Amino acid sequence: PAPPRAACGPPRAAAGCCRGVGSTATFNARGSRTRTRASSPSTRCRAMPPRVEDSDLLAGDVAVVWLFALTQKTASVALSPSFPGWLAPVAVDPESLAGFLGESTWLATTWIVVSAAIGGYELDDGVLGREEGEMREAVKGAALAWIAWAPVALFGLRWFERATGLRSSFPAGVTLGTVLGVMIAWRAFAKVVGLMGWWRPGRVKGEGEDDDWAFLFASLGGAAAVATGGALADFATRRLVEADLG
């Protein structure tokens, strides 16, 4: 007869058990890493609505997205032909402020909602967070969240411009593409670089660390290419619209 099936534990969702195979990463006092592959699939129940277990990551995501929007707005104002200079008296433009608040709120809110919906803030029961100390998993997690988030963010930014008449800091393609690079860098720091103490002097370099750095830089290069493609797409779209109106 077939062996009895493992129990799921306390019911946390109607979806039942989900199987997954992962790896665990242990760290010694010097920050080096040892990977072990789970010998059998781990069971996990996906809660609906999704659980928010990694509250520190959620708070960090909010701060990073908001700081990105603030930096982008500052750059937009500084590059404007009407910019009076850094030493000029401070004057708040109500329309510019309203545009910043609407844009930053939409970007941060949708990122959190979409990330939570795909389980981005749940800790894996079997491997205690498969992104912890794993550069490729951390980068992949940020990229998957961005893929799910970008269409929602793009739709909202377009609607915001049409409904209010306010302009975003930069074209939507530039904004979305840049967010990809920013979130990859942030997740890599939060999940790997900061967690493992790669910044500490005198630390013994872990196995595969050079490959992880190379993968991170290659991912950031890919994000830069996405941002460049978004900028070109926005430029071409605007030229076509202007040609049709002309």
DRENTIFI-466132 format. One line per field, with one value per residue (C-alpha): residue in one letter; x, y, z. Coordinates in Angstrom, 3 decimals. Layout:
N
resn: [A, ...]
X: [X, ...]
Y: [Y, ...]
Z: [Z, ...]
END
This chain:
246
resn: [P, A, P, P, R, A, A, C, G, P, P, R, A, A, A, G, C, C, R, G, V, G, S, T, A, T, F, N, A, R, G, S, R, T, R, T, R, A, S, S, P, S, T, R, C, R, A, M, P, P, R, V, E, D, S, D, L, L, A, G, D, V, A, V, V, W, L, F, A, L, T, Q, K, T, A, S, V, A, L, S, P, S, F, P, G, W, L, A, P, V, A, V, D, P, E, S, L, A, G, F, L, G, E, S, T, W, L, A, T, T, W, I, V, V, S, A, A, I, G, G, Y, E, L, D, D, G, V, L, G, R, E, E, G, E, M, R, E, A, V, K, G, A, A, L, A, W, I, A, W, A, P, V, A, L, F, G, L, R, W, F, E, R, A, T, G, L, R, S, S, F, P, A, G, V, T, L, G, T, V, L, G, V, M, I, A, W, R, A, F, A, K, V, V, G, L, M, G, W, W, R, P, G, R, V, K, G, E, G, E, D, D, D, W, A, F, L, F, A, S, L, G, G, A, A, A, V, A, T, G, G, A, L, A, D, F, A, T, R, R, L, V, E, A, D, L, G]
X: [0.000, 1.077, 2.650, 0.384, 0.460, 2.041, -0.360, -0.478, -0.684, -3.227, -5.425, -4.414, -5.990, -8.526, -5.825, -4.317, -0.708, 1.775, 4.927, 8.288, 11.942, 14.408, 17.841, 18.922, 21.852, 23.717, 26.185, 29.106, 30.465, 32.688, 29.874, 30.734, 27.889, 27.191, 24.369, 22.444, 19.759, 16.594, 16.366, 12.596, 9.978, 8.807, 5.147, 3.686, 0.173, -0.508, -2.791, -5.508, -5.239, -1.428, 0.453, 2.806, 5.535, 8.582, 7.460, 11.009, 11.229, 7.826, 8.879, 12.132, 10.290, 8.055, 11.031, 13.043, 10.191, 9.321, 12.963, 13.224, 10.155, 11.592, 14.957, 13.251, 11.147, 14.224, 16.028, 12.999, 12.845, 16.605, 16.544, 13.599, 14.430, 12.596, 14.759, 15.964, 19.038, 19.829, 20.346, 17.062, 14.277, 12.142, 8.779, 6.300, 4.359, 0.981, 0.676, 4.198, 3.591, 0.280, 1.937, 4.697, 2.278, 0.039, 2.913, 4.826, 1.696, 0.656, 4.110, 4.602, 1.055, 0.886, 4.326, 3.311, -0.080, 1.292, 4.277, 1.997, -0.421, 2.322, 3.651, 6.655, 6.458, 5.873, 8.703, 8.966, 8.062, 10.443, 13.567, 12.950, 13.125, 14.769, 16.062, 18.068, 21.741, 20.977, 21.817, 20.096, 16.909, 16.889, 17.349, 14.777, 12.288, 12.695, 12.405, 9.243, 7.644, 8.513, 7.034, 3.749, 3.821, 4.851, 1.543, -0.475, 1.863, 1.869, -1.921, -2.174, 0.385, -1.335, -4.736, -3.346, -2.013, -5.292, -7.578, -5.712, -3.737, -0.629, 2.599, 4.763, 8.350, 9.697, 8.082, 6.489, 8.874, 11.898, 10.292, 9.318, 12.642, 14.612, 12.505, 13.627, 17.283, 16.585, 14.608, 17.142, 19.899, 17.794, 16.728, 20.305, 21.481, 18.661, 18.718, 22.412, 24.990, 23.752, 22.565, 25.854, 28.031, 29.921, 30.927, 32.829, 36.635, 38.671, 35.805, 36.607, 35.059, 32.365, 32.124, 30.641, 30.689, 32.444, 29.849, 27.076, 28.572, 28.914, 25.284, 24.136, 26.033, 24.747, 21.193, 21.675, 22.945, 19.801, 17.693, 19.533, 18.732, 15.058, 15.052, 16.713, 14.159, 11.360, 12.776, 12.997, 9.465, 8.119, 9.980, 8.686, 5.130, 5.108, 6.507, 3.829, 1.101, 2.466, 2.636, -0.989, -2.113, -0.080]
Y: [0.000, 3.601, 5.366, 7.770, 11.368, 13.956, 16.237, 19.900, 21.046, 23.616, 24.767, 28.290, 28.484, 26.721, 26.185, 23.340, 22.252, 23.449, 21.519, 23.074, 22.115, 24.669, 25.099, 26.374, 28.651, 28.727, 31.410, 31.313, 34.180, 35.389, 35.638, 32.674, 30.574, 26.878, 25.650, 22.451, 21.044, 19.809, 16.034, 16.005, 18.479, 20.905, 21.507, 24.960, 26.350, 29.631, 31.845, 33.873, 36.776, 36.407, 36.625, 39.523, 37.917, 39.906, 43.311, 44.679, 44.016, 45.627, 48.761, 48.853, 48.555, 51.498, 53.638, 52.771, 53.414, 56.713, 57.858, 56.900, 59.010, 61.928, 61.671, 61.476, 64.556, 66.471, 65.585, 66.609, 70.014, 70.544, 69.740, 72.041, 75.217, 77.276, 75.966, 79.102, 77.517, 75.746, 78.984, 80.574, 81.035, 77.941, 78.181, 75.294, 74.828, 73.281, 71.417, 70.023, 68.938, 67.307, 65.448, 64.159, 63.023, 61.245, 59.561, 58.466, 57.184, 55.148, 53.641, 52.631, 51.388, 49.258, 47.774, 46.678, 45.312, 43.392, 42.033, 40.853, 39.295, 37.118, 36.112, 38.419, 38.994, 35.401, 33.365, 29.857, 27.385, 24.686, 26.698, 29.781, 32.248, 30.893, 34.369, 34.740, 34.724, 33.624, 36.362, 34.749, 34.122, 37.677, 39.211, 36.856, 37.778, 41.489, 40.882, 38.764, 41.372, 44.056, 42.042, 41.718, 45.355, 47.201, 46.864, 48.024, 50.957, 51.944, 51.921, 54.063, 56.619, 56.984, 57.358, 59.873, 62.084, 61.977, 62.456, 65.275, 66.897, 66.668, 65.348, 62.700, 63.536, 61.540, 59.498, 56.324, 54.038, 55.677, 55.536, 51.869, 50.762, 52.622, 51.116, 47.666, 48.509, 50.236, 47.301, 44.724, 46.655, 47.081, 43.436, 42.286, 44.440, 43.500, 39.766, 39.139, 41.923, 43.411, 40.113, 38.320, 41.283, 41.489, 45.032, 43.967, 44.343, 41.202, 38.925, 35.635, 35.636, 32.997, 30.344, 31.666, 35.286, 36.547, 34.830, 36.440, 39.902, 39.263, 38.132, 41.247, 43.614, 41.784, 42.112, 45.829, 46.123, 44.393, 46.810, 49.744, 48.293, 48.034, 51.682, 52.737, 50.782, 52.414, 55.860, 55.127, 53.725, 56.821, 59.106, 57.244, 57.200, 60.926, 61.700, 59.578, 61.305, 64.723, 63.738, 62.583, 65.797, 67.885]
Z: [0.000, -0.602, 2.392, 4.254, 3.007, 5.253, 7.013, 6.196, 9.762, 10.914, 8.025, 7.027, 3.595, 1.469, -1.146, 0.885, 0.702, -1.884, -2.498, -3.173, -3.031, -1.789, -0.352, 3.021, 3.670, 6.971, 7.953, 10.308, 12.392, 9.558, 7.066, 4.842, 3.541, 3.314, 1.099, 1.721, -0.529, 1.092, 0.798, 0.393, -0.763, 1.875, 2.389, 2.578, 2.754, 0.965, 3.005, 1.362, 1.763, 1.631, 4.909, 5.612, 7.693, 6.620, 7.890, 7.793, 4.065, 3.511, 5.405, 3.470, 0.155, 1.060, 2.068, -1.038, -3.482, -1.791, -1.763, -5.421, -6.240, -4.234, -5.990, -9.362, -8.579, -7.448, -10.663, -12.707, -11.011, -11.320, -15.052, -15.712, -17.726, -15.086, -12.227, -10.380, -8.793, -5.546, -3.604, -4.682, -2.094, -1.646, -3.369, -3.406, -6.633, -5.693, -8.990, -8.733, -5.134, -6.030, -8.909, -6.631, -3.928, -6.416, -8.237, -5.128, -3.392, -6.418, -6.964, -3.327, -2.743, -5.866, -5.216, -1.729, -2.800, -5.789, -3.844, -1.047, -3.538, -5.047, -1.619, -1.616, 2.142, 3.184, 4.662, 3.267, 6.013, 4.784, 4.012, 6.200, 3.356, 0.227, -0.659, 2.551, 1.535, -2.036, -4.543, -7.512, -5.551, -4.161, -7.617, -9.118, -6.401, -7.158, -10.913, -10.584, -8.345, -10.894, -13.777, -11.884, -10.740, -13.920, -15.866, -12.849, -12.230, -15.913, -16.105, -12.970, -14.126, -17.496, -15.838, -13.337, -16.109, -18.075, -15.070, -13.351, -16.125, -13.940, -15.420, -13.842, -12.948, -15.895, -18.679, -17.359, -19.254, -17.635, -14.191, -14.390, -15.863, -13.208, -10.430, -11.616, -11.041, -7.730, -6.325, -7.524, -5.736, -2.597, -2.373, -2.985, -0.095, 2.258, 1.507, 0.896, 1.220, 4.468, 5.923, 5.322, 6.270, 3.006, 3.983, 7.135, 6.949, 7.455, 6.507, 4.813, 1.337, 0.966, -1.707, -4.919, -3.757, -6.881, -9.044, -6.992, -7.507, -11.232, -11.396, -9.521, -11.825, -14.897, -13.548, -12.976, -16.541, -17.737, -15.696, -17.287, -20.710, -19.737, -18.612, -21.863, -23.863, -21.883, -22.596, -26.318, -26.370, -24.617, -27.031, -30.085, -28.740, -28.068, -31.512, -33.149, -31.137, -32.038, -35.720, -35.669, -33.989, -36.411]
END
